[in-house]
Amino acid sequence: MDLRRIAAILLALTYAGCASLPFELDEKEGISRVYEKYRAAKAVERASDTFFETPSDDSPDAVFRTDPKSKVGYEFAIALDRSVDVVAGSKFRLEYVVKEGLAPTVREFPITAHPGWFFGEYKLVLTGSDAPSARWYPVAWRISLIGPDGGVLAARRSFLWGAPADTATDVKQK
């Protein structure tokens, strides 16, 4: 077999394999990046906490936590494109899969504050029982910015989001 024929077969197999990928699974432009990580107690401590013993949240970020009393947990730092207009009544919807084969857990965060300064981000933090330990992380996630009318303004998902078990209709709402 000649080299051109092998290349043509490989190219055809590649296109056939790609044709079945779910590219349309609720991705919508507007979220430029999402960083995720577990934030331990030392990582969330601020200088004012250490030196003046007064808790402070004077950050340029808009922080939303599932348990407002706790700062420790799994964080999603979200940067929006400048073209996205966050209107009053909007909210973030975070869907995450705790364990493979389980329906996603859904958390909604009404947007009550906006990031300040130029580099500010929206931070959705799973705290308390939602992020049990530093070794815990979600299997897959999807973040959507929902407008007041219920329409999706922007959405982004993790690489593993979109398996049939992840898009089950019986979502667990907290």
HELIX and SHEET records of a PDB file:
HELIX    1   1 LEU A    3  CYS A   18  1                                  16    
HELIX    2   2 ALA A   41  VAL A   44  1                                   4    
HELIX    3   3 ALA A   47  PHE A   52  1                                   6    
HELIX    4   4 GLY A  128  ASP A  130  5                                   3    
SHEET    1   A 4 ILE A  31  ARG A  39  0                                        
SHEET    2   A 4 GLY A  73  LEU A  80 -1                                        
SHEET    3   A 4 TYR A 122  THR A 127 -1                                        
SHEET    4   A 4 ALA A  62  ARG A  65  1                                        
SHEET    1   B 5 VAL A 152  ARG A 157  0                                        
SHEET    2   B 5 ALA A 140  ILE A 146 -1                                        
SHEET    3   B 5 LYS A  91  VAL A  97 -1                                        
SHEET    4   B 5 THR A 105  PRO A 110 -1                                        
SHEET    5   B 5 LYS A 172  GLN A 173  1                                        
END                                                                             
